Amino acid sequence: MQKNIPLNIESLSEEQGSECRIISVRQIQSLLRNISETSSRVALYYDDEQDFIMTSLLDVGDKGFWVEQSTDMPKNRRVAETRKITLVSSLNQVKVQFSVNEIRAVTHQGYPAFYLPLPASLYRIQRREHFRLALPHSERLHCVIPINHLQAGGRIELPVMDISGGGMRLSCAEDNIEFEPGQTYAGCQINLPEVGKINVTIIVKSLVLISPKPGQTIKRVGCEFKNLDNASSILLQHYVTKMQRLKTDT
């Protein structure tokens, strides 16, 4: 059963923001188009986020997008005069939030609308239901992913930054593999030391690019486990509990 996502504004720490921030123009346009096509409701906050209207996303262009105006004309005038606009919606049970600094009252296909520029970044916020185990470099796991790339021998092995019963975060060089949100990889393997090997299917949920030093770009890839079988789930939980206990003892 699908739950309604509350469209309140989320306050994110720097770490949380970097994990769920999307900066790719292509990905931002794709997410906004999906919100428009699924007719998801959008909360548009204005007046320093003190007030809002409920709206919907009408269309997405190369440099901006259109949302419908409300039936409250005084509110529409206040919206058009606001410098910072924050919009909150949801897609596939994940909250989507972003801000822009410009809005114009226009018409779109003959109807009153607001036009806003594409945001420089966008947040996909999914609250975790599982404890996330951050892995130090000395304890780093590796995930073997089957890929259609002969030079890589049909597989690629990537380090796991953190892991939980619901998913994991991978690290890779920018040109290692062309991950895209929504992609699914079946037949992946993770060897859990002293516990066992698990087979998982992963869905790519988020991508973050970081530059630890000039000229170097690394991808952080947030992945969700899909239909994890009971045996693998038990092994994974056993490993996470074991590592937690070791951390507590030290």
Backbone as JSON, one array per atom type, in Angstrom:
{
  "sequence": "MQKNIPLNIESLSEEQGSECRIISVRQIQSLLRNISETSSRVALYYDDEQDFIMTSLLDVGDKGFWVEQSTDMPKNRRVAETRKITLVSSLNQVKVQFSVNEIRAVTHQGYPAFYLPLPASLYRIQRREHFRLALPHSERLHCVIPINHLQAGGRIELPVMDISGGGMRLSCAEDNIEFEPGQTYAGCQINLPEVGKINVTIIVKSLVLISPKPGQTIKRVGCEFKNLDNASSILLQHYVTKMQRLKTDT",
  "N": [[0.84, -1.2, 0.0], [0.6, 2.18, -0.89], [1.99, 5.0, 0.71], [1.05, 8.3, 1.7], [3.24, 10.94, 1.03], [4.35, 13.37, 3.21], [4.32, 16.75, 2.32], [6.08, 18.63, 3.47], [8.77, 20.99, 4.09], [12.04, 19.79, 4.16], [14.73, 19.95, 6.46], [18.08, 19.66, 5.89], [21.17, 18.18, 6.82], [24.64, 18.94, 6.04], [25.91, 16.57, 5.27], [23.71, 14.87, 4.75], [22.53, 16.32, 2.69], [24.52, 16.23, 0.66], [24.42, 13.59, 0.04], [21.94, 13.07, -1.12], [21.65, 14.9, -3.15], [21.08, 16.02, -6.46], [22.64, 17.05, -9.39], [22.81, 16.93, -12.09], [21.66, 18.22, -15.1], [20.17, 16.83, -16.99], [19.14, 14.68, -15.46], [17.63, 16.11, -13.6], [15.7, 17.33, -15.27], [14.46, 14.99, -16.2], [13.35, 13.91, -13.82], [11.54, 15.95, -13.12], [9.84, 15.87, -15.33], [8.75, 13.33, -14.98], [7.33, 13.75, -12.6], [5.45, 15.56, -13.56], [4.13, 13.95, -15.5], [2.99, 11.96, -13.92], [1.16, 13.36, -12.54], [1.65, 14.25, -9.93], [1.12, 15.87, -6.82], [2.19, 19.17, -5.91], [3.76, 21.15, -3.51], [4.11, 24.55, -3.23], [6.16, 26.77, -1.82], [6.33, 30.07, -0.44], [7.02, 33.57, 0.42], [9.27, 33.64, 2.29], [9.07, 30.96, 2.94], [6.89, 30.79, 4.59], [4.3, 30.49, 3.82], [2.16, 28.68, 1.52], [1.06, 27.26, -1.63], [-0.96, 24.71, -3.1], [-0.18, 22.95, -5.98], [0.36, 21.87, -9.4], [2.67, 20.33, -11.64], [2.98, 21.44, -14.86], [4.42, 21.37, -17.32], [7.68, 20.78, -18.78], [10.53, 22.44, -19.9], [13.53, 23.18, -21.86], [14.99, 24.97, -20.32], [13.45, 25.65, -18.16], [10.34, 25.35, -16.27], [6.74, 24.89, -15.99], [4.14, 25.63, -13.68], [0.81, 25.25, -12.42], [-1.31, 28.06, -11.59], [-2.88, 29.05, -8.46], [-6.34, 29.16, -7.36], [-6.69, 31.33, -5.83], [-6.37, 34.58, -6.15], [-5.09, 36.81, -4.77], [-3.07, 35.39, -3.39], [-1.67, 34.36, -5.57], [-0.56, 36.71, -6.6], [1.2, 37.39, -4.52], [2.9, 35.2, -4.62], [4.13, 35.63, -7.12], [5.64, 37.84, -6.52], [7.59, 36.96, -4.86], [10.98, 36.24, -4.07], [12.5, 33.9, -3.45], [11.61, 30.61, -4.05], [10.41, 27.54, -2.88], [9.9, 24.23, -3.77], [8.08, 21.25, -3.19], [7.59, 17.88, -3.77], [6.63, 14.51, -4.66], [7.83, 11.34, -5.8], [7.43, 8.09, -6.74], [7.25, 7.29, -4.03], [9.29, 8.75, -2.89], [10.5, 11.73, -1.55], [10.77, 14.84, -3.26], [12.62, 17.75, -3.48], [13.35, 21.21, -3.97], [14.79, 24.47, -4.67], [14.3, 27.7, -6.18], [15.21, 30.94, -7.47], [13.6, 32.67, -8.85], [10.53, 33.6, -10.36], [7.75, 33.8, -12.56], [4.61, 35.16, -13.49], [2.67, 33.8, -15.99], [1.1, 32.68, -19.05], [0.16, 29.4, -19.99], [-0.43, 27.36, -22.61], [-2.78, 28.73, -22.85], [-3.77, 28.97, -20.26], [-3.65, 30.34, -16.89], [-0.47, 30.43, -15.37], [2.65, 29.71, -13.66], [6.02, 30.43, -14.41], [9.17, 28.96, -13.94], [12.73, 28.84, -13.55], [14.91, 26.03, -14.31], [16.1, 24.24, -11.48], [19.36, 24.57, -9.92], [20.18, 22.44, -8.46], [18.75, 19.47, -7.0], [16.89, 17.67, -4.56], [16.5, 14.3, -3.66], [14.79, 12.74, -1.29], [14.84, 10.18, 0.91], [13.75, 8.61, 3.65], [15.55, 6.52, 5.8], [14.9, 3.14, 6.67], [16.47, 1.36, 7.85], [19.35, 0.6, 9.84], [22.34, 2.16, 8.95], [25.46, 0.99, 8.15], [28.53, 2.37, 8.27], [31.52, 1.83, 6.56], [34.89, 1.44, 7.39], [38.0, 2.01, 5.6], [39.71, -0.17, 5.96], [37.97, -2.24, 6.4], [36.51, -2.51, 4.15], [33.96, -3.61, 2.01], [33.29, -5.33, -1.12], [31.41, -5.07, -4.09], [30.42, -7.14, -6.64], [29.47, -6.59, -9.87], [27.61, -7.66, -12.6], [28.21, -6.71, -15.93], [27.68, -5.53, -19.3], [30.29, -5.5, -20.8], [33.03, -6.12, -22.51], [35.77, -5.57, -22.14], [35.96, -5.35, -19.44], [35.68, -7.91, -18.67], [33.08, -8.7, -18.43], [32.15, -7.98, -15.93], [32.28, -5.88, -13.02], [34.03, -4.71, -10.19], [33.26, -3.03, -7.29], [34.0, -0.84, -4.53], [32.27, -0.88, -1.37], [30.81, 1.69, 0.37], [29.03, 2.11, 2.51], [26.49, 0.11, 4.16], [23.28, -1.42, 4.55], [20.3, -3.14, 5.68], [18.59, -2.43, 3.7], [19.93, -1.4, 1.5], [22.86, -0.01, -0.16], [25.85, 2.01, -0.48], [27.92, 2.76, -3.14], [31.24, 3.27, -4.49], [32.97, 4.74, -7.2], [35.19, 5.42, -9.99], [34.65, 8.2, -12.2], [34.37, 7.41, -14.89], [34.1, 4.67, -14.81], [31.72, 3.11, -14.94], [28.57, 3.66, -16.45], [26.34, 4.68, -14.57], [22.83, 5.15, -14.01], [20.05, 6.69, -12.43], [17.42, 4.53, -11.48], [18.21, 2.35, -12.97], [18.57, -1.21, -13.02], [20.42, -3.87, -11.65], [20.93, -7.19, -11.81], [21.99, -10.26, -10.17], [24.22, -9.48, -8.66], [27.04, -9.72, -6.42], [28.13, -9.93, -3.03], [30.68, -10.39, -0.81], [30.62, -11.23, 2.48], [32.78, -11.01, 4.99], [33.63, -13.8, 7.03], [31.0, -14.44, 7.31], [29.47, -14.95, 4.94], [28.6, -15.26, 1.42], [26.47, -13.14, -0.41], [23.82, -12.89, -2.8], [22.52, -10.31, -4.72], [20.02, -8.12, -6.08], [20.2, -4.93, -7.38], [18.95, -1.56, -7.36], [19.64, 1.48, -8.83], [19.55, 4.45, -7.08], [20.47, 7.04, -6.49], [22.92, 9.49, -7.47], [26.0, 10.99, -6.76], [28.48, 13.33, -7.41], [31.81, 13.83, -6.49], [34.79, 15.72, -5.83], [37.66, 14.92, -4.69], [40.25, 15.84, -5.06], [41.99, 18.17, -7.22], [41.24, 17.58, -10.63], [40.31, 15.03, -10.25], [37.48, 12.99, -10.18], [34.91, 11.41, -8.46], [32.32, 9.01, -8.22], [29.57, 8.64, -6.06], [27.35, 6.19, -5.42], [24.13, 5.59, -4.68], [22.32, 2.76, -3.78], [19.51, 0.55, -3.84], [18.39, -2.49, -2.38], [16.63, -4.97, -4.13], [13.9, -7.0, -3.58], [15.23, -8.73, -1.69], [16.22, -11.93, -0.74], [15.2, -14.14, 1.97], [17.32, -15.61, 3.15], [19.66, -14.23, 2.37], [19.05, -11.78, 3.52], [19.11, -12.39, 6.26], [21.81, -13.15, 6.58], [23.05, -10.71, 5.94], [22.04, -9.01, 7.94], [23.16, -10.25, 10.12], [25.86, -9.78, 9.66], [25.97, -6.93, 9.79], [25.18, -6.54, 12.46], [27.27, -7.87, 13.76], [29.48, -6.26, 13.03], [28.74, -3.85, 14.2], [28.88, -4.55, 16.88], [31.61, -5.05, 17.15], [32.6, -2.46, 16.75], [31.53, -1.19, 19.0], [32.85, -2.54, 21.05], [35.44, -1.7, 20.69]],
  "CA": [[0.0, 0.0, 0.0], [1.4, 3.4, -0.99], [1.75, 5.98, 1.75], [1.18, 9.68, 1.27], [4.45, 11.59, 1.49], [4.05, 14.74, 3.64], [5.06, 17.68, 1.48], [6.72, 19.67, 4.25], [10.16, 21.25, 3.72], [13.01, 19.07, 4.99], [16.02, 20.57, 6.77], [19.09, 18.62, 5.67], [22.55, 18.47, 7.18], [25.53, 18.95, 4.88], [26.13, 15.18, 4.85], [22.48, 14.38, 4.14], [22.34, 17.01, 1.42], [25.45, 15.75, -0.36], [24.06, 12.22, -0.32], [20.72, 12.97, -1.94], [21.6, 16.0, -4.11], [21.25, 15.74, -7.89], [23.05, 18.27, -10.08], [22.77, 16.71, -13.53], [20.51, 18.87, -15.73], [19.37, 15.78, -17.63], [18.4, 13.96, -14.42], [16.63, 17.02, -13.03], [14.6, 17.42, -16.24], [13.76, 13.71, -16.22], [12.54, 13.8, -12.6], [10.42, 16.89, -13.2], [8.88, 15.36, -16.32], [8.04, 12.21, -14.35], [6.36, 14.34, -11.67], [4.37, 16.1, -14.39], [3.39, 12.86, -16.16], [2.24, 11.2, -12.92], [0.23, 14.31, -11.91], [1.92, 14.33, -8.49], [0.86, 17.17, -6.24], [3.39, 19.95, -5.59], [3.59, 22.26, -2.58], [4.96, 25.67, -3.62], [6.32, 27.63, -0.64], [6.76, 31.43, -0.76], [7.08, 34.45, 1.6], [10.24, 33.05, 3.23], [8.6, 29.62, 3.29], [5.87, 30.91, 5.62], [2.99, 30.16, 3.25], [2.3, 27.82, 0.34], [-0.11, 26.86, -2.39], [-0.86, 23.39, -3.71], [-0.22, 23.13, -7.43], [0.84, 20.7, -10.14], [3.67, 20.68, -12.65], [2.3, 21.33, -16.15], [5.29, 21.05, -18.46], [9.1, 21.02, -18.54], [11.27, 22.82, -21.09], [14.98, 23.03, -21.8], [15.59, 25.83, -19.31], [12.53, 25.93, -17.08], [9.13, 24.53, -16.2], [5.52, 25.63, -15.69], [3.2, 25.06, -12.72], [-0.47, 25.97, -12.48], [-1.61, 29.01, -10.53], [-3.99, 28.67, -7.6], [-7.58, 29.91, -7.61], [-6.64, 32.47, -4.92], [-5.63, 35.6, -6.88], [-4.13, 37.52, -3.89], [-1.92, 34.52, -3.16], [-0.89, 34.31, -6.81], [0.22, 37.95, -6.69], [2.29, 37.3, -3.54], [3.85, 34.22, -5.16], [4.88, 36.26, -8.22], [6.53, 38.86, -5.97], [8.56, 36.31, -3.98], [12.28, 36.0, -4.7], [12.89, 32.5, -3.29], [10.5, 29.66, -4.09], [10.78, 26.16, -2.61], [8.86, 23.29, -4.2], [8.21, 19.91, -2.61], [6.67, 16.92, -4.37], [7.08, 13.14, -4.42], [7.84, 10.46, -6.97], [7.72, 6.71, -6.33], [7.39, 7.27, -2.57], [10.49, 9.48, -2.49], [10.26, 13.17, -1.57], [11.6, 15.64, -4.15], [12.6, 19.12, -2.96], [14.34, 22.1, -4.58], [14.48, 25.9, -4.58], [14.72, 28.58, -7.27], [15.19, 32.34, -7.06], [12.9, 33.48, -9.86], [9.23, 33.07, -10.77], [6.99, 34.78, -13.35], [3.24, 34.83, -13.86], [2.56, 33.7, -17.45], [0.05, 31.75, -19.48], [0.69, 28.2, -20.63], [-1.5, 26.74, -23.38], [-4.0, 29.5, -22.65], [-4.21, 28.98, -18.87], [-2.72, 31.03, -15.98], [0.58, 29.54, -14.86], [3.91, 30.32, -13.25], [7.2, 29.86, -15.07], [10.34, 28.97, -13.07], [13.92, 28.23, -14.18], [15.34, 24.76, -13.74], [16.98, 24.43, -10.32], [20.75, 24.15, -10.08], [20.27, 21.12, -7.83], [17.46, 18.93, -6.55], [17.11, 16.64, -3.54], [15.6, 13.14, -3.54], [14.93, 12.46, 0.14], [14.19, 8.93, 1.3], [14.12, 8.3, 5.02], [16.03, 5.14, 5.92], [14.23, 2.27, 7.63], [17.47, 0.42, 8.34], [20.6, 1.18, 10.31], [23.37, 2.18, 7.91], [26.79, 0.71, 8.68], [29.63, 2.98, 7.52], [32.65, 0.89, 6.56], [36.22, 2.03, 7.23], [38.73, 1.48, 4.45], [40.29, -1.47, 6.29], [36.91, -3.24, 6.42], [35.69, -2.23, 2.97], [33.42, -4.7, 1.21], [33.25, -5.08, -2.56], [30.25, -5.61, -4.79], [30.7, -7.56, -8.02], [28.29, -6.28, -10.67], [27.71, -8.09, -14.0], [27.95, -5.65, -16.92], [27.92, -5.9, -20.7], [31.5, -4.78, -21.21], [34.01, -7.19, -22.71], [37.06, -5.21, -21.6], [35.92, -5.57, -17.99], [35.43, -9.31, -18.4], [31.67, -8.93, -18.14], [31.84, -7.67, -14.54], [33.08, -4.83, -12.4], [34.03, -4.84, -8.72], [33.29, -1.69, -6.72], [34.0, -0.8, -3.07], [31.03, -0.5, -0.69], [31.09, 2.71, 1.37], [28.2, 1.77, 3.66], [25.52, -0.92, 3.81], [22.21, -1.67, 5.5], [19.4, -4.18, 5.19], [17.81, -1.93, 2.58], [20.72, -0.99, 0.35], [24.27, 0.3, 0.07], [26.41, 3.1, -1.26], [29.13, 2.34, -3.82], [32.16, 4.31, -4.96], [33.67, 4.36, -8.42], [35.69, 6.52, -10.8], [33.56, 8.77, -13.01], [34.19, 6.73, -16.17], [34.11, 3.22, -14.63], [30.46, 2.54, -15.4], [27.62, 4.76, -16.65], [25.15, 4.47, -13.76], [21.73, 6.08, -14.14], [18.97, 6.37, -11.49], [16.39, 3.66, -12.02], [18.78, 1.14, -13.55], [18.57, -2.4, -12.17], [21.48, -4.83, -11.92], [20.67, -8.47, -11.14], [23.13, -11.16, -10.08], [25.39, -8.89, -7.99], [27.52, -10.53, -5.29], [28.91, -9.27, -1.98], [31.24, -11.35, 0.13], [30.64, -10.71, 3.84], [33.81, -11.79, 5.69], [33.27, -14.64, 8.16], [29.55, -14.61, 7.35], [29.07, -15.65, 3.73], [28.39, -14.48, 0.2], [25.06, -12.94, -0.73], [23.48, -12.47, -4.15], [21.53, -9.24, -4.61], [19.64, -7.28, -7.21], [20.23, -3.54, -6.91], [18.37, -0.48, -8.16], [20.35, 2.74, -8.6], [18.62, 5.46, -6.58], [21.03, 8.39, -6.49], [24.32, 9.69, -7.89], [26.64, 12.22, -6.29], [29.85, 13.48, -7.9], [32.67, 14.59, -5.59], [36.15, 15.94, -6.34], [38.56, 14.95, -3.54], [41.41, 16.66, -5.39], [41.86, 18.7, -8.59], [41.4, 16.64, -11.73], [39.78, 13.71, -9.91], [36.05, 12.96, -9.91], [34.46, 10.11, -7.98], [30.88, 8.86, -8.07], [28.96, 7.93, -4.94], [26.15, 5.62, -6.02], [23.2, 5.02, -3.71], [21.59, 1.63, -4.36], [18.51, -0.12, -3.0], [18.24, -3.91, -2.66], [15.3, -5.32, -4.61], [13.43, -8.36, -3.28], [16.29, -9.5, -1.04], [15.64, -13.16, -0.19], [15.31, -14.26, 3.42], [18.64, -16.1, 3.54], [20.61, -13.12, 2.22], [18.7, -10.76, 4.5], [19.6, -12.86, 7.56], [23.27, -13.05, 6.56], [23.42, -9.3, 5.96], [21.76, -8.47, 9.27], [24.16, -10.84, 11.03], [27.13, -9.07, 9.43], [25.84, -5.57, 10.32], [25.18, -6.65, 13.93], [28.63, -8.25, 14.17], [30.36, -5.1, 12.88], [28.33, -2.89, 15.22], [29.4, -5.03, 18.17], [33.05, -4.82, 17.14], [32.82, -1.03, 16.94], [31.22, -0.86, 20.39], [33.89, -3.12, 21.92], [36.69, -0.95, 20.55]],
  "C": [[0.88, 1.25, 0.0], [1.0, 4.38, 0.1], [1.88, 7.38, 1.16], [2.45, 10.28, 1.87], [4.09, 13.0, 1.94], [4.94, 15.73, 2.91], [5.57, 18.89, 2.28], [8.17, 19.83, 3.8], [11.08, 20.53, 4.7], [14.26, 19.93, 5.21], [17.09, 19.49, 6.73], [20.45, 19.1, 6.17], [23.41, 18.46, 5.92], [25.76, 17.53, 4.35], [24.9, 14.61, 4.17], [22.26, 15.01, 2.77], [23.24, 16.48, 0.33], [25.07, 14.35, -0.83], [22.88, 12.16, -1.28], [20.59, 14.09, -2.96], [21.85, 15.5, -5.54], [21.57, 17.04, -8.6], [23.03, 18.13, -11.6], [21.5, 17.33, -14.12], [19.6, 17.82, -16.36], [18.53, 15.01, -16.61], [17.32, 14.83, -13.81], [15.43, 17.14, -13.97], [13.78, 16.14, -16.26], [12.85, 13.55, -15.0], [11.33, 14.73, -12.66], [9.38, 16.43, -14.22], [8.08, 14.19, -15.74], [6.99, 12.71, -13.36], [5.17, 14.89, -12.44], [3.5, 14.99, -14.97], [2.55, 12.05, -15.18], [1.24, 12.07, -12.16], [0.41, 14.36, -10.39], [1.67, 15.75, -8.01], [2.17, 17.84, -5.83], [3.0, 21.05, -4.6], [4.59, 23.35, -2.96], [4.99, 26.65, -2.44], [6.87, 29.0, -1.07], [6.73, 32.26, 0.52], [7.99, 33.87, 2.67], [9.76, 31.72, 3.79], [7.55, 29.63, 4.4], [4.48, 30.53, 5.11], [3.21, 29.32, 2.0], [0.97, 27.7, -0.38], [0.12, 25.44, -2.89], [-1.07, 23.56, -5.21], [0.16, 21.82, -8.11], [1.78, 21.2, -11.24], [3.06, 20.4, -14.03], [3.19, 20.84, -17.28], [6.72, 21.41, -18.09], [9.78, 21.34, -19.87], [12.76, 22.65, -20.91], [15.61, 23.83, -20.67], [14.68, 26.13, -18.12], [11.3, 25.04, -17.13], [7.95, 25.41, -15.77], [4.7, 24.89, -14.63], [1.91, 25.87, -12.79], [-0.58, 26.97, -11.33], [-2.75, 28.49, -9.67], [-5.23, 29.47, -7.99], [-7.66, 31.16, -6.73], [-5.77, 33.56, -5.55], [-4.69, 36.41, -5.99], [-2.89, 36.69, -3.6], [-1.05, 34.44, -4.41], [-0.02, 35.56, -6.97], [1.42, 37.9, -5.73], [3.35, 36.3, -4.02], [4.74, 34.87, -6.21], [5.87, 37.3, -7.73], [7.64, 38.26, -5.1], [9.86, 36.02, -4.72], [12.71, 34.54, -4.6], [11.65, 31.62, -3.2], [11.06, 28.28, -3.78], [9.62, 25.26, -2.99], [9.14, 21.91, -3.64], [7.16, 19.02, -3.26], [7.16, 15.52, -4.01], [6.98, 12.35, -5.71], [8.27, 9.08, -6.51], [8.06, 6.62, -4.85], [8.68, 7.91, -2.07], [10.2, 10.97, -2.61], [11.26, 13.86, -2.49], [11.48, 17.1, -3.71], [13.68, 19.96, -3.63], [13.87, 23.54, -4.46], [14.99, 26.61, -5.82], [14.55, 30.01, -6.81], [14.47, 33.26, -8.04], [11.58, 32.81, -10.19], [8.47, 34.17, -11.5], [5.58, 34.27, -13.59], [3.12, 34.89, -15.38], [1.27, 32.96, -17.78], [0.72, 30.57, -20.16], [-0.47, 27.46, -21.27], [-2.85, 27.4, -23.06], [-4.49, 29.58, -21.22], [-3.19, 29.71, -17.99], [-1.73, 30.04, -15.37], [1.72, 30.38, -14.3], [5.03, 29.62, -14.01], [8.4, 30.04, -14.14], [11.52, 28.36, -13.81], [14.22, 26.88, -13.56], [16.24, 25.0, -12.54], [18.39, 23.97, -10.61], [20.98, 22.78, -9.46], [18.9, 20.74, -7.29], [17.75, 17.81, -5.57], [16.04, 15.54, -3.65], [15.81, 12.61, -2.13], [14.13, 11.22, 0.49], [14.67, 8.58, 2.7], [14.45, 6.82, 5.14], [15.23, 4.39, 6.98], [15.21, 1.29, 8.25], [18.68, 1.19, 8.85], [21.64, 1.08, 9.2], [24.74, 2.01, 8.56], [27.84, 1.34, 7.77], [30.86, 2.1, 7.67], [33.97, 1.63, 6.43], [36.97, 1.35, 6.11], [39.29, 0.09, 4.72], [39.26, -2.59, 6.27], [36.04, -3.18, 5.17], [35.26, -3.51, 2.26], [33.52, -4.33, -0.27], [32.03, -5.77, -3.16], [30.64, -5.92, -6.23], [29.42, -7.42, -8.83], [28.49, -6.79, -12.09], [27.38, -6.93, -14.94], [28.26, -6.18, -18.31], [29.11, -5.11, -21.23], [32.63, -5.79, -21.3], [35.35, -6.85, -22.08], [37.12, -5.42, -20.09], [35.66, -7.03, -17.64], [33.99, -9.6, -18.04], [31.28, -8.63, -16.71], [32.74, -6.54, -14.06], [32.94, -4.96, -10.89], [34.23, -3.46, -8.11], [33.28, -1.74, -5.19], [32.67, -0.31, -2.52], [31.38, 0.48, 0.43], [30.3, 2.48, 2.66], [27.11, 0.82, 3.2], [24.49, -1.05, 4.92], [21.35, -2.79, 4.94], [18.6, -3.75, 3.98], [18.6, -1.54, 1.36], [22.15, -0.68, 0.73], [24.67, 1.5, -0.78], [27.75, 2.65, -1.81], [29.98, 3.54, -4.2], [32.82, 3.83, -6.24], [34.2, 5.61, -9.11], [34.59, 6.95, -11.76], [33.31, 7.97, -14.27], [34.2, 5.21, -16.04], [32.88, 2.56, -15.25], [29.42, 3.66, -15.44], [26.32, 4.46, -15.9], [24.11, 5.54, -14.09], [20.67, 5.71, -13.11], [17.88, 5.56, -12.17], [16.92, 2.39, -12.65], [18.79, 0.0, -12.53], [19.67, -3.34, -12.61], [21.21, -6.09, -11.11], [21.96, -9.28, -11.07], [24.38, -10.55, -9.47], [25.77, -9.74, -6.77], [28.33, -9.67, -4.33], [29.38, -10.34, -1.02], [31.35, -10.7, 1.5], [31.62, -11.55, 4.65], [33.29, -12.51, 6.92], [31.76, -14.86, 8.29], [29.06, -15.39, 6.13], [28.86, -14.7, 2.57], [26.9, -14.35, -0.05], [24.93, -12.48, -2.18], [22.35, -11.44, -4.05], [21.21, -8.66, -5.98], [19.56, -5.86, -6.69], [19.55, -2.61, -7.9], [19.12, 0.8, -7.82], [19.33, 3.81, -8.23], [19.18, 6.88, -6.67], [22.48, 8.37, -6.93], [24.81, 11.01, -7.34], [28.07, 12.22, -6.8], [30.64, 14.31, -6.89], [34.06, 14.7, -6.22], [37.1, 16.06, -5.16], [39.84, 15.74, -3.78], [41.29, 17.11, -6.84], [42.12, 17.63, -9.65], [40.86, 15.25, -11.46], [38.3, 13.82, -9.58], [35.64, 11.54, -9.56], [32.94, 10.12, -7.85], [30.57, 8.15, -6.76], [27.58, 7.49, -5.41], [25.28, 4.99, -4.95], [22.34, 3.97, -4.37], [20.62, 1.03, -3.35], [18.48, -1.6, -3.39], [16.8, -4.19, -3.07], [15.0, -6.78, -4.3], [14.55, -9.24, -2.71], [15.68, -10.74, -0.4], [15.96, -13.29, 1.3], [16.71, -14.67, 3.86], [19.68, -14.98, 3.47], [20.34, -12.03, 3.24], [19.22, -11.13, 5.89], [21.11, -12.73, 7.64], [23.72, -11.59, 6.67], [23.19, -8.69, 7.33], [22.77, -8.99, 10.29], [25.49, -10.1, 10.89], [27.08, -7.67, 10.03], [25.89, -5.59, 11.84], [26.57, -6.97, 14.45], [29.57, -7.05, 14.11], [30.02, -4.01, 13.9], [28.93, -3.27, 16.57], [30.9, -4.8, 18.26], [33.38, -3.35, 17.38], [32.59, -0.62, 18.38], [32.31, -1.35, 21.32], [35.19, -2.34, 21.85], [36.49, 0.49, 20.97]]
}
